[in-house]
Amino acid sequence: MKFIKDVSRTTFKLCQKKIRRILPMICGIVVLTYLLTYSSHEDDMIVGVRKKQLGINLEVTSPSVNDSQLSVTTDNTTIGTTPIPVNPAIHFPLDIDLKQSVKDKIEKNIDVPAKPINEHNFKYIHKPLKCEFANIAGGINMLILVKSGVRNVFLRNGIRDTWGENLAGNIKLRFMLGYSVSHVETSKREAETYNDIILENFVDAYPNNTLKTIMGFNWAVTECASARIILFLDDDHLPHVNNIMTHLRSLNDDDLDSLFLGYRIDNGKIYKGRHHWAIPRNVYPYKTWAPYLRGGAYIVSQKNAKKFAVAFPFVQYLHVDDGYLGVVALKLGIEPQHDDRFVTRKRDIMNNKASFVYNDYKHPHNLKMGWKVVKNAKS
């Protein structure tokens, strides 16, 4: 019995020592979790208190989710490798002949015979000057729109110091941001310094990614109409601009004007429940997405961009932006075109020098290392 008591006493003392060692670590984790949670919800809390004082319209279109959306392949998901028949098998509001209505609007200026259900009623806080491209013989004017989190200042500066620096005169770079109460002055200084920030008065939050994308399409069509091609990128992607331009120059006029090109996902899974990509069944009742292009990097022609811009007000909002574009493309009869070169992880950059885009650059230092490889590669 005495032996058991001695062992118990010794064990208790050891546990006390370990607890004293571990307790500061546990407290640190708790405090860090609180700070991260507070930071992620900071804007929403301040917006609720100061909305009237600021005198601008701030909106979050759906419940806040704290993550960046990336397309994934799972179970029943397949990668697009061959042309797909475009047919409106998915019925989604508005269930109208959108393809014909958009064509009539663009070609004949006939209004779409329906009331908009997804009007983009936001105002620019910062807007760059209209695009002016240099007249380069045989050049194709391309606008690069980078979807960026308002807090990612250092990553944007990394882009400006690497692949975004000294772009050819027929290529323009702009960043798409949302609004943050805590970053008003930072965004203002950045916009005034570089004149490359497109920012409207919707809150910079994951559920508003589609708003950011719509803003980019609208700006490209109205303020940069002389761009024949638009490259959409996430800010953690490194493009091989020379490879992209070489490919574009290899296409004939018809192929250029019909581009909606990227890494296509067929039968992409619709998440339900509490997943951050979740779409309620009563909003979108299907088990899979229409074929779509992975949102990290894709190319769209100016002609197709105009069709999307006209169509958006008549297609119900979905916060998963690449899936939403797939639905709109299906309604417009635009085929998402697949190319493997739009997805290459940064660790494979040395072995895939013919790729269009390398992804997952979360830090400016890594971006600079990747840029050295791209810059010195023969294309």
Residue, then its C-alpha position, 0 to 999 in steps of 0.5 A: m500500500k505504501f508503495i502505491k502511495d509513493v508512486s502516486r505522490t511521485t507521479f503527481k509531482l511529475c505532472q505538476k512540473k509538466i503542467r508548469r512547463i506546458l501551461p505558458m504554451i497553452c496560454g500562448i496558443v489561446v491568446l494567439t487564437y483569440l488575436l487571429t479570430y479578432s483580426s479576421h472579424e475586426d472589419d465586420m465589428i467596426v463596420g457595424v459601429r461606424k457604418k453611418q459615420l463613414g458615410i459609405n455603403l459596406e456590405v458582406t453578401s453572405p456569412s463571413v468565412n475566413d479562408s481563401q478559396l481554392s478549387v480542388t479535385t475530389d471523388n467525383t471531380t475530373i480534370g477537363t482534358t477534352p472539349i465538352p458540349v455546352n448545354p444549359a442542363i443546369h437551371f439557375p436563376l434567372d432561367i432565361d435565354l441569357k445567351q441571346s439576350v446578351k447578344d442582343k444587348i451587345e450587338k443591338n443595344i436591346d435591353v435584357p427583357a428581365k429585371p436584374i437580380n444581382e445588381h452591382n451597386f457599389k462605388y469605387i473608392h480607388k480607381p486607376l486611370k484608363c488603360e493606355f497601351a503602347n503601339i507595339a508591332g504584332g503585340i497583343n494588348m493584355l490586362i493582368l488583374v490580380k485578385s488580392g486581399v487588402r491586407n496583402v501589401f507586402l505580397r503586392n509589393g513583391i509582385r511590383d518588384t518582380w514579374g510586375e516590374n518593367l512589363a512591356g508596353n502592351i501589358k498592364l497590371r492592376f490589383m483588385l481589392g475590397y474595403s477594410v476599415s482598418h486599412v483605409e490609410t494604407s490603401k489610400r497611400e498605396a493607390e496614390t503611389y502606384n495608381d494600380i489599385i481597383l477598390e470598391n466599397f464592399v468589405d474585403a471578405y471571402p464571401n465577397n470574392t465574387l463581387k471582387t471578380i465582377m468588379g474586375f470584369n466591369w473595370a476591364v470592359t469599361e476602363c480597359a476596353s483596348a485590352r484584347i486579353i485579360l489574365f486573372l490571377d490570385d496574388d500568390h501566383l507567379p505567371h510566366v508572361n513570356n510563355i503566355m504571350t508566345h501562346l497568344r501570338s500562336l492563335n488566330d483572331d477567332d481563337l483569340d476572341s473566343l478565349f476562356l482558358g485555364y485549368r478546367i474542373d469537370n463535375g466539381k463537388i458542391y460542398k454542403g454544411r459548414h464547409h467554407w465553400a458550402i452552398p446551401r441546397n436551397v440556393y444551388p440544388y445540384k451535386t456538382w458544378a458546371p464545368y469551370l476554370r480554377g480561379g487562381a489563374y485564367i484568361v478571358s478575351q475582351k469579347n467574352a468579358k463583355k458578355f460576362a459583364v452584361a450577364f452578371p446582373f441576371v445570374q443569382y449571386l454565388h460566393v464561390d467565384d470560379g464556380y459562379l463563373g462556370v454557371v454564367a459561362l454555361k448560360l452564355g454558351i461559353e466553353p471553358q477551355h482546358d490547359d494543364r500549364f495553368v497549374t504548376r506548384k512552385r516546387d516544380i518550377m525547375n522541371n516545368k519551365a514551359s508552364f504559364v503559371y506557378n502557384d502557392y507563393k505566400h511570401p515575397h521572398n519565395l516569389k523573388m526566388g521563383w521570379k529568378v528562375v522564370k526570368n532566366a529561363k529560355s522560353 
